[in-house]
Amino acid sequence: RTLLIHGARAALPSLARSQTLLGAWLRSLLVRRHRNTVVVALANKLARIAWVILRREAPFEADRATATA
């Protein structure tokens, strides 16, 4: 859990600036929630994405990964 949160904290600035669905989701969360809460939410989303990729043994598809954002 700690490593996921550290990774999310490191990725947050870059992802929040990106023009992707994930970036838009993060920007909307940052307006409504404290930064630390957003970091944990991002860590959770990244863990779920990684789990699905490993479970299905399929390549990463950005459109599908952020469709539920």
GIWOUR-V340219 format. One record per residue. N is the residue number from 1. RES is the residue in three letters. SS is DSSP state (H for helix, E for strand, C for the rest). PHI is phi in degrees with one decimal (999 if undefined). PSI is psi as a letter, one per 30 degrees, with the letter a starting at -180 (* if undefined). Layout:
# GIWOUR-V340219
((N RES SS PHI PSI) (N RES SS PHI PSI))
This chain:
# GIWOUR-V340219
((1 ARG C 999 e) (2 THR H -61.5 e) (3 LEU H -66.5 e) (4 LEU H -63.3 e) (5 ILE H -69.3 e) (6 HIS H -62.4 e) (7 GLY H -63.7 e) (8 ALA H -65.3 e) (9 ARG H -64.1 e) (10 ALA H -72.3 e) (11 ALA H -84.3 f) (12 LEU H -55.1 e) (13 PRO H -59.1 e) (14 SER H -67.6 e) (15 LEU H -67.0 e) (16 ALA H -67.2 f) (17 ARG H -84.1 f) (18 SER C -71.6 l) (19 GLN C -94.5 h) (20 THR C -114.7 l) (21 LEU H -62.9 e) (22 LEU H -65.1 e) (23 GLY H -62.8 e) (24 ALA H -63.9 e) (25 TRP H -61.6 e) (26 LEU H -65.2 e) (27 ARG H -61.1 e) (28 SER H -67.3 e) (29 LEU H -67.8 e) (30 LEU H -63.5 f) (31 VAL H -71.1 e) (32 ARG H -97.2 f) (33 ARG C -127.4 l) (34 HIS C -67.1 k) (35 ARG H -56.6 e) (36 ASN H -65.1 e) (37 THR H -65.7 e) (38 VAL H -66.1 e) (39 VAL H -61.0 e) (40 VAL H -66.6 e) (41 ALA H -63.7 e) (42 LEU H -65.3 e) (43 ALA H -59.7 e) (44 ASN H -62.9 e) (45 LYS H -64.5 e) (46 LEU H -65.3 e) (47 ALA H -64.6 e) (48 ARG H -66.2 e) (49 ILE H -62.9 e) (50 ALA H -62.2 e) (51 TRP H -61.6 e) (52 VAL H -64.5 e) (53 ILE H -62.4 e) (54 LEU H -68.3 e) (55 ARG H -67.4 e) (56 ARG H -86.6 f) (57 GLU C 51.8 h) (58 ALA C -122.0 l) (59 PRO C -68.4 l) (60 PHE C -69.8 k) (61 GLU C -122.7 j) (62 ALA H -59.8 e) (63 ASP H -63.7 e) (64 ARG H -74.2 e) (65 ALA H -66.6 e) (66 THR C -105.1 g) (67 ALA C -63.9 f) (68 THR C -95.9 g) (69 ALA C -66.6 *))
